[in-house]
């Protein structure tokens, strides 16, 4: 079972088959913004993958549109859209600096 680590929060949780980063974050108690019900339009769940980007599903068309609109850089994903296939380490701009 893949493990998702949320840094610098010091939280982690296992990912079940087919879960998104947002699903796992909720279970782990990692606060990730979300106001669109997980459809990707609000982009409040934007995270940055520090390790394991290859362990995610391909970006959805919503992520591609929002990424173009908001200037996503390498590693930026929407937590509600990215399905987990393996271990990951993620962060956000609002959790504070990585130690």
Secondary structure per residue as TSV (DSSP state, phi and psi in degrees):
chain	resnum	aa	ss	phi	psi
A	1	X	-	360.0	126.6
A	2	X	-	-64.1	148.0
A	3	X	E	-111.5	133.3
A	4	X	E	-111.5	125.1
A	5	X	E	-107.2	136.6
A	6	X	E	-112.0	107.3
A	7	X	T	-110.6	145.9
A	8	X	T	-90.3	18.4
A	9	X	T	-66.5	-23.6
A	10	X	T	75.7	22.1
A	11	X	E	-107.1	150.7
A	12	X	E	-154.1	158.4
A	13	X	E	-158.2	152.4
A	14	X	E	-75.5	150.6
A	15	X	-	-104.5	133.2
A	16	X	-	-86.9	160.9
A	17	X	T	-55.9	127.6
A	18	X	T	83.3	1.8
A	19	X	-	-78.2	153.8
A	20	X	B	-93.3	167.8
A	21	X	H	-60.3	-38.4
A	22	X	H	-62.4	-40.5
A	23	X	H	-57.0	-48.3
A	24	X	H	-69.2	-39.9
A	25	X	H	-58.8	-42.6
A	26	X	H	-60.9	-45.4
A	27	X	H	-66.3	-34.1
A	28	X	H	-80.4	-13.2
A	29	X	T	83.0	19.0
A	30	X	-	-87.7	117.1
A	31	X	-	-72.3	115.5
A	32	X	-	-124.8	127.9
A	33	X	-	-61.0	147.9
A	34	X	-	-169.5	125.9
A	35	X	-	-135.2	0.6
A	36	X	S	-105.6	6.0
A	37	X	S	77.7	20.4
A	38	X	S	85.6	18.4
A	39	X	S	-97.0	-6.6
A	40	X	S	95.3	-10.4
A	41	X	S	-70.3	-30.9
A	42	X	S	-77.7	-27.5
A	43	X	-	60.1	15.7
A	44	X	T	-71.2	-16.2
A	45	X	T	-94.0	19.2
A	46	X	E	-59.8	126.7
A	47	X	E	-128.5	169.4
A	48	X	E	-121.7	126.9
A	49	X	E	-84.0	119.7
A	50	X	E	-89.1	-39.9
A	51	X	E	-140.4	139.9
A	52	X	-	93.0	22.1
A	53	X	G	-55.0	-32.0
A	54	X	G	-69.8	-12.2
A	55	X	G	-92.1	24.1
A	56	X	B	-123.6	156.7
A	57	X	-	-62.7	162.3
A	58	X	-	-64.2	152.3
A	59	X	-	-61.1	135.7
A	60	X	-	-76.5	169.2
A	61	X	H	-64.0	-31.4
A	62	X	H	-64.5	-45.6
A	63	X	H	-61.6	-40.2
A	64	X	H	-63.9	-43.8
A	65	X	H	-64.9	-47.9
A	66	X	H	-65.6	-37.5
A	67	X	H	-61.5	-43.2
A	68	X	H	-64.7	-43.4
A	69	X	H	-65.6	-40.5
A	70	X	H	-101.3	-1.3
A	71	X	T	73.1	44.5
A	72	X	-	-57.3	142.4
A	73	X	-	-107.1	175.4
A	74	X	T	-53.7	131.4
A	75	X	T	95.6	-17.4
A	76	X	E	-75.8	132.9
A	77	X	E	-143.9	165.1
A	78	X	E	-95.6	122.3
A	79	X	T	-61.5	-28.2
A	80	X	T	-78.6	-13.6
A	81	X	T	-107.5	-28.5
A	82	X	-	-82.4	112.8
A	83	X	B	-89.2	140.8
A	84	X	B	-90.4	134.5
A	85	X	-	-121.4	-9.7
A	86	X	S	-168.8	-176.2
A	87	X	-	-60.0	145.1
A	88	X	E	-142.5	153.6
A	89	X	E	-127.6	124.8
A	90	X	E	-131.4	160.4
A	91	X	E	-147.7	177.2
A	92	X	-	-136.0	168.4
A	93	X	T	-72.6	-22.3
A	94	X	T	-98.3	1.3
A	95	X	S	-87.8	-8.3
A	96	X	-	102.6	176.7
A	97	X	-	-69.3	148.4
A	98	X	-	-80.3	132.4
A	99	X	-	-96.2	360.0
